[in-house]
Amino acid sequence: MADVILKPTGNFDLTVEAEVVTPDNFAGKSADEIGKLLVWQGPKEYPLTDFFSVQGNGGSSAEDTTIIIDGDIPRVKRIGQDMTAGRVHIKGSAGMHTGSGMEGGEIIIEGDAESWAGMEMKGGSIHIKGNTKDHLGCAYRGSWKGMSGGRITVDGDAVSQVGGGLTGGEIVIGGNVKHFCGIRISGGLIVVKGNAVRTVAAEMTGGTIVIGGCIERFTPGFEMTGIESDLKFNDIECPGEYKKFTGDYAIPQKGKGTLYVSCENNECL
């Protein structure tokens, strides 16, 4: 596998739109050709080398290409957008829309990620080793369907609207979330190992959500159907006892989802 190493060198006072930074676009190109690819900053396009040094050539295919970004890039958007194969390894923080619409391959972010990571993702995997912000794996503005495949793993916290409109795939949060986690989901799996604030699974019509911590304000419209222990979803394990709910019965549709809530951390339910 060929490695292309990008090191941030430019002025990022204005955010940079860098959807060209994918294994698909780098494959078959020399370092010089990669450096000439155009990115947007404000109303103008500039060559990639205005913002990054480029070392190494792309592989023979996207699958054979790894992009290593050696530094923090919180002001660079759309890295890995629509990628179908290969690997992107960000050795720092990442900007908005990282991995949006991706269909395959792998993205690893050593630090934090800004909002909209994995937006409407279709396949592949994203691993965020720090925290992330709003709209992880979510539908975009005006759309009802969010992430449909693949897996997003966040070792730390996320904020609000995790997995909004989820139709498939898996999201695993190692820490806490805030508001509207799993709003309008119709399929897939969301596991939150920490706490949630409110409106978990609001308008849910399918899929599964697991909350391992405490839900501060439980969503009305759910009916408890029993208690289950030591949940397992393929290789994702959720040890302990969980209260099982179905809903959201506030939505007049036949399909309903499943919400599991930790017994130990939600004794009041």
C-alpha positions as CSV (number, residue, x, y, z in Angstrom):
1,M,0.0,0.0,0.0
2,A,1.3,3.4,-1.0
3,D,1.4,6.3,1.6
4,V,0.8,9.9,0.7
5,I,1.8,12.2,3.6
6,L,0.2,15.7,3.8
7,K,1.6,18.2,6.3
8,P,-0.4,21.4,7.0
9,T,1.6,24.4,6.0
10,G,-0.9,27.1,4.8
11,N,-3.1,29.8,6.2
12,F,-6.4,28.3,7.5
13,D,-8.0,31.5,8.7
14,L,-10.7,30.8,6.3
15,T,-11.9,27.2,6.1
16,V,-10.7,25.0,3.2
17,E,-13.1,22.7,1.3
18,A,-10.9,19.7,0.5
19,E,-13.2,17.0,-0.8
20,V,-10.5,16.1,-3.3
21,V,-8.5,14.5,-0.4
22,T,-9.5,10.9,-0.9
23,P,-7.7,7.7,-1.9
24,D,-9.9,7.7,-5.0
25,N,-8.6,11.0,-6.2
26,F,-4.9,10.3,-5.2
27,A,-4.7,6.9,-6.7
28,G,-2.5,6.7,-9.8
29,K,-1.1,10.2,-9.3
30,S,2.4,11.4,-8.5
31,A,3.1,13.7,-5.5
32,D,3.4,16.6,-8.0
33,E,0.0,15.8,-9.6
34,I,-1.6,15.4,-6.1
35,G,-0.3,18.8,-5.1
36,K,-1.9,20.4,-8.2
37,L,-5.4,19.2,-7.2
38,L,-7.6,22.2,-6.5
39,V,-9.4,23.0,-3.2
40,W,-11.7,25.9,-2.3
41,Q,-11.0,28.6,0.2
42,G,-13.7,31.3,0.2
43,P,-14.6,32.2,-3.4
44,K,-11.4,30.9,-5.0
45,E,-9.7,27.7,-5.9
46,Y,-6.1,27.0,-5.0
47,P,-3.7,24.1,-5.4
48,L,-3.4,21.7,-2.5
49,T,0.2,22.7,-2.1
50,D,-0.9,26.1,-0.9
51,F,-2.0,24.4,2.3
52,F,-0.1,21.2,2.5
53,S,3.3,19.7,1.7
54,V,2.9,16.5,-0.3
55,Q,5.2,13.5,0.1
56,G,4.7,10.2,-1.7
57,N,2.8,8.9,-4.7
58,G,-0.7,7.4,-4.8
59,G,-1.1,3.7,-5.2
60,S,-2.3,1.9,-8.3
61,S,-5.9,2.0,-6.9
62,A,-7.9,3.7,-4.1
63,E,-7.7,0.4,-2.2
64,D,-3.9,0.5,-2.4
65,T,-3.7,4.2,-1.2
66,T,-3.3,5.5,2.3
67,I,-3.4,9.3,3.0
68,I,-1.6,10.3,6.2
69,I,-2.4,13.9,7.4
70,D,0.3,14.8,9.9
71,G,-1.2,17.5,12.1
72,D,-4.4,19.2,13.2
73,I,-6.8,20.3,10.5
74,P,-10.0,21.5,12.3
75,R,-10.4,24.2,9.6
76,V,-10.3,21.7,6.7
77,K,-13.6,20.4,5.6
78,R,-14.8,17.3,3.7
79,I,-11.6,15.1,4.0
80,G,-12.6,11.6,2.8
81,Q,-15.9,12.7,1.4
82,D,-17.5,10.1,-0.9
83,M,-14.4,7.8,-0.7
84,T,-15.0,4.2,-1.8
85,A,-11.8,2.5,-0.6
86,G,-8.4,3.0,0.9
87,R,-7.4,4.6,4.2
88,V,-7.2,8.1,5.6
89,H,-5.3,8.6,8.9
90,I,-5.5,12.0,10.5
91,K,-2.8,12.4,13.2
92,G,-4.7,15.2,14.9
93,S,-8.1,16.8,14.9
94,A,-10.4,16.9,11.8
95,G,-12.8,19.5,10.3
96,M,-16.4,19.4,9.4
97,H,-18.0,16.7,7.2
98,T,-15.1,14.3,7.5
99,G,-16.2,11.1,5.7
100,S,-19.5,12.5,4.6
101,G,-21.2,10.2,2.1
102,M,-18.3,7.7,2.2
103,E,-19.0,4.3,0.7
104,G,-16.0,2.3,1.8
105,G,-12.5,2.3,3.2
106,E,-11.4,3.5,6.6
107,I,-10.9,6.9,8.3
108,I,-9.0,7.1,11.6
109,I,-8.9,10.4,13.5
110,E,-6.5,10.5,16.4
111,G,-8.0,13.7,17.9
112,D,-11.4,15.4,17.8
113,A,-13.7,15.8,14.9
114,E,-16.0,18.8,14.1
115,S,-19.7,18.5,13.2
116,W,-21.3,16.3,10.5
117,A,-18.7,13.5,10.5
118,G,-20.0,10.6,8.5
119,M,-23.0,12.5,7.3
120,E,-25.2,10.2,5.2
121,M,-22.4,7.6,5.2
122,K,-23.1,4.4,3.2
123,G,-20.2,2.1,4.1
124,G,-16.7,1.8,5.4
125,S,-15.6,2.8,8.9
126,I,-14.7,6.0,10.8
127,H,-12.9,5.8,14.2
128,I,-12.7,9.1,16.1
129,K,-10.4,8.6,19.1
130,G,-11.3,11.9,20.7
131,N,-14.7,13.7,20.9
132,T,-17.0,14.9,18.1
133,K,-19.7,17.5,17.8
134,D,-23.2,17.7,16.4
135,H,-24.9,15.6,13.6
136,L,-22.6,12.6,13.6
137,G,-23.9,10.1,10.9
138,C,-26.9,12.4,10.5
139,A,-29.1,13.4,7.5
140,Y,-28.2,16.7,6.0
141,R,-30.5,19.7,6.1
142,G,-33.8,19.0,4.3
143,S,-33.1,15.3,4.0
144,W,-34.9,12.6,6.0
145,K,-32.4,9.7,5.5
146,G,-29.0,9.8,7.3
147,M,-26.3,7.1,7.6
148,S,-27.3,3.9,5.8
149,G,-24.3,1.6,6.3
150,G,-20.8,1.2,7.7
151,R,-19.7,1.9,11.3
152,I,-18.7,5.0,13.2
153,T,-16.9,4.6,16.5
154,V,-16.3,7.5,18.9
155,D,-14.1,6.8,21.9
156,G,-15.1,10.1,23.7
157,D,-18.3,12.2,23.7
158,A,-20.6,13.3,20.9
159,V,-23.1,16.2,21.2
160,S,-26.6,16.4,19.7
161,Q,-28.5,14.7,16.9
162,V,-26.3,11.6,16.7
163,G,-27.5,9.4,13.9
164,G,-30.5,11.6,13.0
165,G,-32.5,9.8,10.3
166,L,-30.4,6.6,10.6
167,T,-31.6,3.9,8.2
168,G,-28.7,1.4,8.6
169,G,-25.2,0.9,9.9
170,E,-23.8,1.2,13.4
171,I,-22.7,4.1,15.6
172,V,-20.9,3.4,18.9
173,I,-20.2,6.2,21.4
174,G,-17.9,5.5,24.2
175,G,-18.9,8.6,26.2
176,N,-21.9,10.8,26.6
177,V,-24.4,12.5,24.2
178,K,-26.8,15.4,24.6
179,H,-30.0,16.0,22.8
180,F,-32.0,14.2,20.1
181,C,-29.8,11.1,19.9
182,G,-31.4,8.9,17.2
183,I,-34.1,11.3,16.2
184,R,-36.3,9.8,13.4
185,I,-34.2,6.7,13.0
186,S,-35.8,3.8,11.0
187,G,-33.0,1.2,11.1
188,G,-29.5,0.5,12.2
189,L,-27.9,0.6,15.6
190,I,-26.8,3.3,18.0
191,V,-25.0,2.4,21.2
192,V,-24.1,5.1,23.8
193,K,-22.1,3.7,26.7
194,G,-22.5,6.9,28.7
195,N,-25.3,9.3,29.5
196,A,-27.9,11.2,27.4
197,V,-29.8,14.4,28.3
198,R,-33.2,14.2,26.5
199,T,-35.3,13.3,23.5
200,V,-33.5,10.0,22.9
201,A,-35.2,8.1,20.0
202,A,-37.8,10.8,19.4
203,E,-40.0,9.9,16.4
204,M,-38.2,6.6,16.1
205,T,-39.9,4.1,13.7
206,G,-37.3,1.3,13.5
207,G,-33.8,0.3,14.5
208,T,-32.2,-0.1,17.9
209,I,-30.7,2.3,20.4
210,V,-28.9,1.3,23.6
211,I,-28.1,3.7,26.4
212,G,-25.7,2.4,29.0
213,G,-25.8,5.4,31.3
214,C,-28.6,7.7,32.5
215,I,-31.2,9.4,30.4
216,E,-31.9,12.7,32.2
217,R,-35.3,13.2,30.6
218,F,-37.0,10.1,29.1
219,T,-38.9,10.5,25.9
220,P,-42.7,10.0,26.2
221,G,-44.3,7.6,23.7
222,F,-42.3,4.5,24.7
223,E,-43.7,1.3,26.2
224,M,-41.6,-1.0,28.4
225,T,-41.8,-4.7,27.2
226,G,-39.4,-6.5,29.5
227,I,-35.8,-6.7,30.8
228,E,-32.9,-8.3,28.9
229,S,-29.3,-8.9,30.0
230,D,-25.9,-8.8,28.3
231,L,-26.9,-7.5,24.9
232,K,-24.8,-8.4,21.9
233,F,-25.0,-7.1,18.4
234,N,-22.5,-9.0,16.3
235,D,-19.2,-7.9,17.9
236,I,-20.7,-5.1,19.9
237,E,-21.3,-6.1,23.5
238,C,-23.4,-4.3,26.1
239,P,-23.0,-6.0,29.4
240,G,-25.5,-5.6,32.3
241,E,-29.3,-5.5,32.6
242,Y,-31.4,-3.3,30.3
243,K,-35.1,-2.3,30.3
244,K,-36.5,-2.8,26.8
245,F,-38.9,-0.3,25.4
246,T,-40.6,0.0,22.0
247,G,-41.8,3.2,20.3
248,D,-42.1,6.0,19.5
249,Y,-45.9,5.5,19.8
250,A,-46.4,9.2,19.5
251,I,-45.8,8.7,15.8
252,P,-48.9,7.1,14.0
253,Q,-46.9,4.6,12.0
254,K,-46.8,0.8,12.2
255,G,-43.1,0.3,12.4
256,K,-41.5,0.8,15.8
257,G,-38.0,0.7,17.1
258,T,-36.4,-0.8,20.2
259,L,-34.8,1.3,23.0
260,Y,-32.7,-0.4,25.6
261,V,-31.9,1.6,28.8
262,S,-29.6,0.5,31.6
263,C,-31.5,-0.7,34.6
264,E,-28.8,0.3,37.1
265,N,-28.6,3.9,35.9
266,N,-32.3,4.5,35.3
267,E,-34.0,3.1,38.4
268,C,-36.8,5.7,38.1
269,L,-38.1,4.4,34.8
